[in-house]
Structure formats: C-alpha cells, structure tokens
Amino acid sequence: MATTEVRIFESIENVYDAIAGEILKTTQESTQEIFDIALSGGNSPKGLFKHISEKYAKTIPWERFHLWWGDERCVPPDDEQSNYKMTLDLLLSNIDIPEENVHRIKGEEDPEKEAVRYSAEMEETLNARGKDPVFDIILLGLGDDGHTASIFPDQLELFEYKDSCAVTQHPLSGQKRITITGNVLNNANQIFFLVTGQNKSLRVGEIMNDNDAAKLLPAYYISPKNGEVIWFMDEAAASKI
C-alpha cells in the first residue's frame, strides 16, 4: 500500500528546490547505477526545470539517469506544445546527459503505433515488478480538472488498462495525447506531485479530504502499490486541505 507524504512550502521556489534536492538525495543514498525517471509535461514543471538548470545542472549525476515522459501531445518535437521541446529548451540543453539516456515519445508519429512502440521500449528497458515496468521516480502535475499525466476525468478506465501506454484525447481541445497508464503509474517506486497555485487548491482539497467529488478525479487514483507518493505544494495550492 502506498505511503503518502504532504510537504507544504512558503514559496514556489522552495517547492522546486525540495524536488530537486529529493532527486539528488535519491542518487546519494543508493548504489543503484541507473535511475529511470518519467517527467511531467504542461506548465507545472517549467519553473522546476529552470531551477534545476540554474542550481543543480552540475550537481545531479545525469549519467545515472534515464529520462522518459509520462505523456506527450501528438505534435512534432519542434512544436511549441511539445512536452519534449519544453524539456529540451529548459533542461536538456543545460545539462550533460548522454543522448541514449533520453527516451522521448514521438508525438509526430501515428499515435496508436507510437503508444505500442513506447510501451515496448519501456518494457524492454526498465525493471519490472509483476507484469508492469517500474520507474524509480515519476513526476506528476495536477490539472485544474483533476487530470494527471494525460488521463482525464472521462478516462478513468485507463487505471485498469492492460497496456503500458494509451492514446487519449483532451476533452476540450480534442488534441490527441499519448500517456503512460495507471498500472505503470501505480507500479513506481516514488511519485512526486508538483502542485502550485491557488487554482489547484480546490482539487487538492477534494483529494486530501477524501471527498466524494475526488472519486471523479484521475489524480485521486495515484497510489503506488509498492511505493510512496510525496506531494510538493506551495501554501496557495494547499490552502483548502
């Protein structure tokens, strides 16, 4: 059963520093040679990636990390909406990481075929626990609608989905996405939720207070069977707990 920890900080910068510090600490406390981390997309990690680039670019041993993505928009890698491009601009271009350690979702390819390919790459490369691959760390954000990765409220069945990746669709824009699915999310060793801002406080409150409304939210179902969840939040996001 997952252990859950909530850490609340005065400022967003303190949130970023805590997550970066936790990533560094993971490598310092383990002789494990390789760590697989799935990165979040969207707006949430932009400040985190900038912070890491400025403060931790030389400190974190990047050669020990393989970087993956929890989800990707179905756009080319040079598109402004691409999660890969955002990470490249704000993080990858500022750190020294072997090219073969970066495993991007190819948003420009046929979505269904790419979901199958990325599933296979994860399953062939990562350690496994049961039938599902294991990430050492998954970084997740929380959407205003309670979505996480690219699992939206009308797609809760993806927490029981047999494949490691699936094609989803944003409920408002109709944009197709590729996301890792619930069985993989809940097989991780550690999940770090990065949640900041007053606009996230309602959903955070529903989840933390175990309200009935939370049962409609994908983020509510993040509970790794053999791992831990740490919520890193600023005071604004945590104001309704």
C-alpha positions in Angstrom: 0.0 0.0 0.0 1.3 3.5 -0.9 2.6 5.7 1.8 1.7 9.4 1.2 3.5 12.4 2.5 2.5 16.0 2.1 5.1 18.8 2.1 4.0 22.4 2.0 6.4 25.3 1.3 6.1 29.0 1.6 7.1 29.7 -2.0 7.1 28.1 -5.4 11.0 28.3 -5.4 11.1 26.3 -2.2 8.9 23.7 -3.8 11.3 23.4 -6.8 14.3 23.2 -4.5 12.8 20.5 -2.5 12.0 18.3 -5.5 15.5 18.9 -7.0 17.0 18.1 -3.6 15.0 14.9 -3.4 16.1 13.7 -6.8 19.8 14.4 -5.8 19.3 12.6 -2.5 17.9 9.5 -4.3 21.3 9.1 -6.0 23.4 9.9 -3.0 21.7 7.3 -0.8 21.8 4.4 -3.3 24.5 2.4 -5.1 22.0 1.8 -7.9 23.7 2.5 -11.2 20.7 3.7 -13.3 17.6 5.6 -12.3 14.6 5.8 -14.6 12.5 9.0 -14.2 9.4 9.9 -16.1 9.0 13.7 -16.5 5.8 15.7 -16.4 4.7 18.0 -19.2 2.5 21.0 -19.4 3.1 24.2 -17.4 3.8 22.7 -14.0 7.4 21.6 -14.5 8.7 24.7 -16.4 9.8 26.5 -13.3 11.3 23.3 -11.9 13.4 22.6 -15.0 14.7 26.2 -15.0 15.5 25.9 -11.3 17.4 22.6 -11.8 19.3 24.1 -14.7 20.4 27.1 -12.6 21.1 25.3 -9.4 21.6 21.6 -10.0 22.9 21.2 -13.5 26.4 20.2 -12.3 25.3 18.6 -9.0 22.9 15.8 -10.1 24.8 12.9 -11.7 22.9 12.9 -15.0 24.8 10.0 -16.5 22.9 7.8 -13.9 19.5 9.0 -15.1 17.4 7.8 -18.0 14.7 10.3 -18.8 11.2 9.3 -20.0 7.9 11.2 -20.3 4.7 10.5 -18.6 2.8 11.9 -21.5 3.2 13.8 -24.8 1.0 15.8 -27.1 0.7 14.4 -30.6 2.8 17.2 -32.2 6.3 17.2 -33.8 9.2 17.7 -31.4 9.8 21.2 -32.5 6.2 22.3 -31.9 5.7 24.8 -29.1 3.1 22.5 -27.5 5.6 19.6 -27.3 6.5 18.4 -23.8 9.8 17.2 -25.2 10.6 20.6 -26.7 9.8 22.3 -23.4 12.1 20.0 -21.6 14.8 20.4 -24.2 14.7 24.2 -24.0 14.6 24.5 -20.2 16.5 21.4 -19.0 18.2 19.1 -21.5 20.1 21.9 -23.3 21.6 22.9 -19.9 22.8 19.6 -18.6 25.3 17.0 -19.6 23.3 13.8 -20.2 24.1 11.0 -22.7 21.9 11.2 -25.7 21.0 7.5 -25.4 19.6 8.2 -21.9 16.8 10.4 -23.3 13.7 8.4 -24.3 11.2 10.7 -25.9 7.6 9.9 -27.0 7.5 10.6 -30.8 4.5 12.8 -31.0 4.9 13.2 -34.7 4.2 9.5 -35.4 0.9 7.7 -35.7 -0.5 7.8 -32.1 -1.7 4.2 -31.9 1.6 2.8 -33.3 3.7 5.1 -31.1 1.8 4.0 -28.0 2.7 0.4 -28.8 6.3 1.3 -29.6 6.8 3.4 -26.4 5.2 0.6 -24.3 7.7 -1.9 -25.8 10.6 0.4 -25.2 9.7 0.8 -21.5 9.0 -2.9 -21.1 12.4 -3.8 -22.7 14.5 -1.2 -20.8 13.0 -0.8 -17.4 13.0 -3.2 -14.5 9.7 -4.9 -13.9 7.5 -5.7 -10.9 4.9 -8.2 -11.9 4.0 -7.6 -15.5 4.5 -3.8 -15.5 7.7 -1.7 -15.8 9.0 0.2 -12.8 10.0 3.8 -12.7 12.2 4.9 -9.9 10.6 8.4 -9.9 7.5 9.7 -11.8 7.0 13.4 -11.7 3.3 14.4 -12.0 1.3 17.5 -12.1 -2.4 18.1 -11.3 -4.7 19.8 -13.9 -7.5 22.1 -12.8 -9.9 19.3 -13.8 -8.0 16.7 -11.6 -6.2 15.1 -14.5 -2.7 13.8 -14.2 -0.3 12.6 -16.9 -2.8 12.7 -19.8 -5.5 10.7 -18.1 -8.6 12.9 -18.0 -11.8 12.5 -15.8 -13.7 10.7 -18.6 -10.9 8.1 -19.0 -10.7 6.5 -15.5 -10.7 3.1 -17.2 -7.1 3.7 -18.0 -6.2 2.8 -14.4 -7.1 -0.7 -15.3 -5.7 -0.7 -18.9 -3.6 -3.7 -19.8 -1.0 -1.8 -22.0 1.7 0.5 -20.6 0.7 3.4 -22.9 -2.6 4.6 -24.4 -3.8 7.2 -26.8 -6.1 9.8 -25.1 -7.9 13.0 -26.2 -8.1 16.3 -24.4 -11.8 16.7 -23.6 -11.9 20.4 -24.6 -9.4 20.8 -27.4 -9.8 17.3 -28.9 -6.0 17.1 -29.1 -4.6 13.6 -29.1 -2.1 12.6 -26.4 -0.1 9.6 -25.6 0.1 8.7 -21.9 1.5 6.0 -19.6 -1.4 4.2 -18.0 -2.5 3.6 -14.4 -0.9 0.2 -13.9 2.5 1.7 -14.7 1.9 4.9 -12.7 1.0 2.8 -9.7 4.0 0.5 -10.1 6.5 3.3 -9.5 8.9 3.4 -6.5 8.3 7.1 -5.9 5.8 9.6 -7.3 6.4 13.3 -6.8 3.3 15.5 -7.3 4.3 19.1 -8.2 1.3 21.3 -7.4 1.4 25.1 -7.0 -1.1 27.9 -7.2 -4.5 28.8 -5.8 -6.2 27.5 -8.9 -5.2 23.9 -7.8 -6.4 24.3 -4.2 -10.0 23.0 -4.8 -8.8 19.7 -6.4 -6.1 19.3 -3.8 -8.7 19.8 -1.0 -11.1 17.3 -2.5 -8.3 14.6 -2.8 -6.7 15.2 0.6 -10.0 15.4 2.4 -11.2 12.2 0.6 -14.4 13.9 -0.6 -16.9 12.1 -2.8 -16.0 14.5 -5.6 -12.4 13.3 -5.6 -13.5 9.9 -6.9 -14.1 11.5 -10.2 -10.6 12.8 -10.4 -7.7 10.8 -12.0 -5.2 12.1 -9.5 -7.2 10.5 -6.7 -6.3 7.1 -8.0 -2.5 7.6 -7.9 -1.5 5.1 -5.2 1.6 3.0 -6.0 1.2 -0.5 -4.5 4.9 -0.7 -3.5 6.0 2.9 -3.5 5.4 6.3 -2.0 3.7 9.5 -3.0 5.1 12.8 -2.0 3.0 15.9 -2.6 5.2 19.0 -3.0 3.0 22.1 -2.7 3.1 25.8 -2.0 0.8 27.3 0.6 -1.7 28.5 -2.0 -2.2 25.1 -3.5 -2.6 23.6 0.0 -5.0 26.2 1.3 -8.1 24.0 1.3 -6.7 21.0 3.0 
